[in-house]
Amino acid sequence: MREIKQYLHLYKVFTFQFIKGILQSKVDFLIGLFGFFIVQFTNVYFLFLIFNKISTIQGWSFNQVLFIYGFSLIPRGIDHFFTDNIWTLAWQLVLNGDFDRYMLRPLNLLFQVICERIQPDAFGELIVGILLLISSISKDVVQANLLNCVAFVISIIVGTIIYTSIKLIYASLAFWFKISGPFLYTAYQIADFAKYPITIYSRVIRIIISWIVPFAFVAFYPSTFFLHNNTFLQTIGIECIIAVIFSIISYYIFIKGTKNYESVGN
């Protein structure tokens, strides 16, 4: 318990220092936030144009698709906000030898990577996601009862863990390849498929986003609990299992990678 308190205190210190840096460049923050908001708004408007011509896509209505889309943005936004610095691991920390400074500190290595930076741009994703979910509730696409609220909170937490775990797996490849940014970028491009009902895709794509890079378990599968009244164990339960498995795998690869790390200098 004492160690947890120590890490929480350190996280507050790191975060406070980073926020002070952000406040010195408010324009950059606002531009980043506005940029992410515009991207998500454009995607939603594109969906509107599609459904303006057709009523459903493979049985999915416009409001149902918006719910899945909004649902996917919440864990993605939380992951983006808290663990965005993992991208730095993929692109430059190993290549430039900057990972040395983490190795010299008597702190958990992954904690140091994560806490060094937060990403306020993520509020653009979170705002759009929350607005879409509120719209779904107001249109009776889903019911706002106690069970759904509990299931939603659990799903958001484990969905965030899935996003972070997948990011960490591909970023950790940098310990062997020096740069793993292209691998991570490709994985995140695949994540865009999971913002929509995966039943509209071919079998190959469904397998990839369900079992290889399981972004479909972040939104689509748990959303069937709310939209189609599937059982809790079939949806949220499996999502939790996937989160546990991939978090263990990702941390193992990360630790294995740190043991393989060799400072390469600048």
C-alpha positions as CSV (number, residue, x, y, z in Angstrom):
1,M,0.0,0.0,0.0
2,R,2.8,2.4,0.9
3,E,4.5,1.7,-2.5
4,I,1.2,2.4,-4.3
5,K,0.9,5.8,-2.5
6,Q,4.5,6.6,-3.5
7,Y,3.8,5.9,-7.2
8,L,0.6,7.9,-7.1
9,H,2.4,10.8,-5.6
10,L,5.1,10.6,-8.2
11,Y,2.5,10.4,-10.9
12,K,1.0,13.7,-9.6
13,V,4.4,15.3,-9.6
14,F,5.2,14.2,-13.2
15,T,1.8,15.2,-14.4
16,F,1.9,18.6,-12.7
17,Q,5.3,19.4,-14.4
18,F,4.0,18.4,-17.8
19,I,0.8,20.5,-17.4
20,K,3.0,23.5,-16.6
21,G,4.7,23.0,-19.9
22,I,1.4,22.8,-21.7
23,L,0.2,26.0,-20.1
24,Q,3.1,27.8,-21.7
25,S,1.9,26.7,-25.2
26,K,-1.9,27.1,-25.0
27,V,-2.3,27.6,-28.7
28,D,-0.7,24.2,-29.5
29,F,-3.1,22.6,-27.0
30,L,-6.2,24.2,-28.5
31,I,-5.1,23.4,-32.1
32,G,-4.5,19.8,-31.2
33,L,-7.9,19.5,-29.4
34,F,-9.7,21.2,-32.2
35,G,-8.0,19.0,-34.8
36,F,-9.0,15.7,-33.1
37,F,-12.6,17.1,-32.7
38,I,-12.8,17.9,-36.4
39,V,-11.5,14.5,-37.4
40,Q,-14.1,12.7,-35.4
41,F,-16.9,15.1,-36.4
42,T,-16.0,14.5,-40.1
43,N,-16.2,10.7,-39.6
44,V,-19.6,11.0,-38.0
45,Y,-20.8,13.3,-40.8
46,F,-19.6,10.8,-43.3
47,L,-21.8,8.1,-41.6
48,F,-24.7,10.5,-41.8
49,L,-24.2,10.9,-45.6
50,I,-24.2,7.1,-46.0
51,F,-27.3,6.5,-44.0
52,N,-29.0,9.4,-45.7
53,K,-29.1,7.1,-48.8
54,I,-29.8,3.8,-47.1
55,S,-31.8,2.9,-43.9
56,T,-29.6,0.0,-42.6
57,I,-26.2,-1.7,-43.3
58,Q,-26.5,-5.4,-42.8
59,G,-29.3,-4.9,-40.2
60,W,-27.5,-2.1,-38.3
61,S,-29.3,1.2,-38.1
62,F,-27.7,4.7,-38.1
63,N,-28.2,5.2,-34.4
64,Q,-26.8,1.7,-33.5
65,V,-23.7,2.4,-35.6
66,L,-23.2,5.8,-33.9
67,F,-23.5,4.1,-30.5
68,I,-20.7,1.6,-31.4
69,Y,-18.6,4.4,-32.9
70,G,-19.1,6.6,-29.8
71,F,-18.5,3.6,-27.5
72,S,-15.1,2.9,-29.2
73,L,-13.9,6.5,-28.7
74,I,-14.1,6.5,-24.9
75,P,-11.5,3.8,-24.1
76,R,-9.4,5.0,-27.0
77,G,-9.5,8.5,-25.7
78,I,-8.6,7.5,-22.2
79,D,-5.7,5.4,-23.5
80,H,-4.6,8.3,-25.6
81,F,-4.7,10.7,-22.7
82,F,-2.8,8.6,-20.2
83,T,-0.4,6.4,-22.2
84,D,0.4,8.4,-25.3
85,N,4.1,8.4,-24.4
86,I,4.3,4.7,-25.4
87,W,4.5,6.0,-29.0
88,T,7.8,7.7,-28.1
89,L,9.1,4.3,-27.0
90,A,8.2,3.0,-30.5
91,W,9.8,5.8,-32.4
92,Q,12.8,7.2,-30.5
93,L,13.6,6.2,-26.9
94,V,15.4,3.0,-27.9
95,L,16.9,4.4,-31.2
96,N,18.4,7.4,-29.5
97,G,19.4,5.7,-26.3
98,D,17.1,7.9,-24.3
99,F,15.7,4.8,-22.5
100,D,18.9,5.0,-20.4
101,R,17.4,7.5,-18.1
102,Y,14.6,5.1,-17.1
103,M,17.1,2.3,-16.5
104,L,19.0,4.5,-14.0
105,R,16.0,5.3,-11.8
106,P,14.9,3.0,-9.0
107,L,11.3,3.0,-10.4
108,N,9.2,0.7,-12.5
109,L,10.2,1.1,-16.1
110,L,6.7,1.1,-17.6
111,F,5.5,3.5,-15.0
112,Q,8.2,5.9,-16.0
113,V,7.4,5.7,-19.7
114,I,3.7,6.3,-19.1
115,C,3.8,9.0,-16.5
116,E,6.3,11.2,-18.4
117,R,3.5,12.7,-20.6
118,I,-0.2,13.0,-20.9
119,Q,-2.0,14.0,-24.1
120,P,-4.8,16.6,-23.7
121,D,-5.6,16.2,-27.4
122,A,-7.5,13.1,-26.3
123,F,-10.3,15.3,-25.0
124,G,-11.4,15.7,-28.7
125,E,-12.1,12.0,-28.9
126,L,-13.7,11.8,-25.4
127,I,-16.1,14.8,-26.1
128,V,-17.3,13.3,-29.3
129,G,-17.7,9.8,-27.8
130,I,-19.6,11.1,-24.8
131,L,-21.9,13.2,-27.0
132,L,-22.7,10.2,-29.2
133,L,-23.5,8.0,-26.2
134,I,-25.8,10.7,-24.7
135,S,-27.5,10.9,-28.1
136,S,-28.0,7.1,-28.1
137,I,-29.6,7.2,-24.6
138,S,-31.9,10.1,-25.6
139,K,-33.1,8.2,-28.6
140,D,-33.7,5.0,-26.6
141,V,-31.1,3.1,-28.6
142,V,-29.9,1.8,-25.2
143,Q,-31.4,2.0,-21.7
144,A,-29.8,3.9,-18.9
145,N,-30.4,1.4,-16.1
146,L,-28.1,0.3,-13.2
147,L,-27.0,-3.0,-14.9
148,N,-26.1,-1.2,-18.1
149,C,-24.2,1.6,-16.2
150,V,-22.1,-1.0,-14.3
151,A,-21.4,-3.0,-17.5
152,F,-20.5,0.2,-19.3
153,V,-18.0,1.3,-16.6
154,I,-16.4,-2.2,-16.6
155,S,-16.2,-2.3,-20.4
156,I,-14.6,1.1,-20.6
157,I,-11.9,0.2,-18.1
158,V,-11.0,-3.2,-19.7
159,G,-11.4,-1.7,-23.2
160,T,-8.8,0.9,-22.2
161,I,-6.5,-1.9,-21.0
162,I,-6.9,-3.7,-24.3
163,Y,-5.9,-0.5,-26.2
164,T,-2.9,0.1,-24.0
165,S,-1.8,-3.5,-24.1
166,I,-1.8,-3.7,-27.9
167,K,0.1,-0.4,-28.1
168,L,2.7,-1.7,-25.6
169,I,3.2,-5.0,-27.5
170,Y,4.0,-3.2,-30.8
171,A,6.0,-0.4,-29.2
172,S,8.1,-3.0,-27.3
173,L,9.3,-4.4,-30.6
174,A,11.6,-1.4,-30.7
175,F,13.9,-3.2,-28.2
176,W,14.7,-5.6,-31.0
177,F,14.2,-3.4,-34.2
178,K,15.2,0.0,-32.7
179,I,12.1,1.5,-34.3
180,S,8.7,-0.1,-34.1
181,G,6.6,3.0,-35.0
182,P,5.5,1.6,-38.4
183,F,4.3,-1.6,-36.7
184,L,2.3,0.4,-34.1
185,Y,1.0,2.8,-36.7
186,T,-0.3,-0.1,-38.8
187,A,-2.0,-1.7,-35.8
188,Y,-3.8,1.6,-35.0
189,Q,-4.9,1.9,-38.6
190,I,-6.6,-1.5,-38.1
191,A,-8.3,-0.1,-35.0
192,D,-10.4,2.1,-37.3
193,F,-12.2,-1.0,-38.6
194,A,-13.4,-1.7,-35.0
195,K,-15.3,1.6,-34.8
196,Y,-18.1,0.0,-36.9
197,P,-20.1,-3.3,-36.7
198,I,-17.5,-5.9,-37.7
199,T,-20.3,-8.0,-39.4
200,I,-20.0,-5.8,-42.4
201,Y,-16.5,-7.0,-43.1
202,S,-15.1,-10.1,-44.7
203,R,-14.2,-13.1,-42.5
204,V,-10.5,-12.4,-42.7
205,I,-10.9,-8.9,-41.4
206,R,-13.2,-10.1,-38.6
207,I,-10.6,-12.6,-37.5
208,I,-7.8,-10.0,-37.5
209,I,-9.6,-7.4,-35.4
210,S,-11.1,-10.0,-33.1
211,W,-8.1,-12.3,-32.3
212,I,-4.9,-10.9,-33.6
213,V,-5.3,-7.2,-32.8
214,P,-8.5,-7.6,-30.7
215,F,-9.9,-4.0,-31.0
216,A,-13.3,-5.5,-31.8
217,F,-13.6,-6.4,-28.1
218,V,-13.2,-2.7,-27.1
219,A,-16.6,-1.7,-28.6
220,F,-18.4,-4.0,-31.0
221,Y,-18.7,-7.1,-28.9
222,P,-19.6,-5.4,-25.6
223,S,-22.0,-3.1,-27.5
224,T,-24.1,-6.2,-28.4
225,F,-24.8,-6.5,-24.6
226,F,-26.6,-3.1,-24.8
227,L,-28.0,-3.3,-28.3
228,H,-29.0,-6.9,-28.7
229,N,-29.4,-8.0,-25.0
230,N,-26.6,-10.6,-25.3
231,T,-25.6,-12.1,-22.0
232,F,-23.0,-10.4,-19.8
233,L,-20.6,-13.4,-19.9
234,Q,-20.7,-13.6,-23.7
235,T,-19.8,-9.9,-24.1
236,I,-18.3,-8.0,-21.1
237,G,-17.0,-11.2,-19.6
238,I,-15.0,-12.2,-22.7
239,E,-13.8,-8.6,-23.0
240,C,-12.4,-8.9,-19.5
241,I,-10.6,-12.2,-20.3
242,I,-9.1,-10.7,-23.5
243,A,-7.9,-7.7,-21.4
244,V,-6.2,-9.9,-18.8
245,I,-4.5,-12.1,-21.5
246,F,-3.2,-9.2,-23.5
247,S,-2.1,-7.1,-20.5
248,I,0.0,-10.1,-19.3
249,I,1.5,-10.7,-22.8
250,S,2.3,-7.0,-23.4
251,Y,4.0,-6.6,-20.0
252,Y,6.0,-9.8,-20.5
253,I,7.2,-8.6,-23.9
254,F,8.1,-5.2,-22.5
255,I,10.1,-6.6,-19.6
256,K,11.8,-9.1,-22.0
257,G,12.6,-6.2,-24.3
258,T,14.2,-4.1,-21.5
259,K,16.5,-7.0,-20.7
260,N,17.5,-7.0,-24.4
261,Y,18.0,-3.2,-24.5
262,E,21.5,-1.9,-25.4
263,S,22.2,1.8,-25.2
264,V,23.0,3.0,-28.7
265,G,23.8,6.6,-28.0
266,N,22.9,9.6,-30.2
